[in-house]
Amino acid sequence: MYSLHEPAFFTRLNDARRVLVAGAGGGFDVYAGLPLALALRSAGKEVHLANLSFADLFGLALDVWVEQDVAAIGPDTASRGDYFPERTLARWLDLHGMPATVYAFSRTGVAPLRDAYRTLLDRLGGVDAIVLVDGGTDILMRGDEHGLGTPEEDMASLGAVAGLEEVPDRLVACLGFGVDAYHGVNHALVLENLAALDRDGAYLGAFSLPRDSREGALYLDAVAHAQRCTPEYPSIVNGSVAAAVRGDFGDVRFTERTRDSELFVNPLMALYFCVDAVGLAHRNLYLDRLEKTVLTRQISSVIERFRNELPRQRRPRAFPH
């Protein structure tokens, strides 16, 4: 039973003692989960952080690897490149006196990624809940929309976690409504998908990240720290969300990477939209075809074949107001 007094997302996690918060889509997605992790830790829960990684993990020392496809990244982990969001976050956590390990998953297909999750769960002594976090909302696409955004990593993560039946609660939280428009996502269709999930009982509502909260203030600090540490590749998603949390609006400039595009930073970007991961997986029209994928490029091929078989796509819709 849910109550207006408490977001349904947190109600679902009330009984969880140990929670894994994991970035679903790679890059800096784990940063979008940082405020949730901080809030859950404040509630007395043991929280661990992980991320599907875009970094060059193959250059890591052998003692960093927990097992194949999952590595334990700390503040001093050596790497071959400067782009390493997991280490950057680990350094920020260490600066603030927090547990400073961020687990990094290799970019793989569903089958090995699920194995990597199970390996990590064993290392952690099991968890009561996994929260997949998407910077953006393209993880909510079911497959027949005109534009899917960048689905490969999101679908690998969703497929892997939805199949972890031994974990009682598996949730998805999206932060950054609107940022995927650059990749062709139509957000009227996002809302239509959320309405369908609500009818299924799988929608857990939305809540904002307040600037004046401890979680909001630390998130802004973490994003600013990441921008300083990765000046050539700052996160456009988290930069946009951070601008929205600060109350900025419109075509906000925080990196040269967006100089050729027009942003629409607005308060909706600071909202978390939350759903049940298993319910979301059931709504997806092609996720079952990804079960045996081993490589990311296989996911791309499966999605392309599925799209070619569609009799029609759902056309983009304009907001009526």
Secondary structure, DSSP 8 states (H G I E B T S, - for coil): --BTTB-HHHHHTTT-SEEEEEESSSTTHHHHHHHHHHHHHHTT-EEEEEEE--S-GGGS-GGGEEETTEEEE-TT---SSS--HHHHHHHHHHHTTS---EEEE-S--HHHHHHHHHHHHHHHT--SEEEEEEESSGGG--S-BS---SHHHHHHHHHHHHT-TTSSEEEEEEE-TTGGGGGT--HHHHHHHHHHHHHHT-EEEEEE--TTSHHHHHHHHHHHHHHHH-TTS--HHHHHHHHHHHT--BS--S-GGGTTS---B-GGGGEEEEEEHHHHHHH-SSGGGGTT--SHHHHHHHHHHHHHH-S--B-------
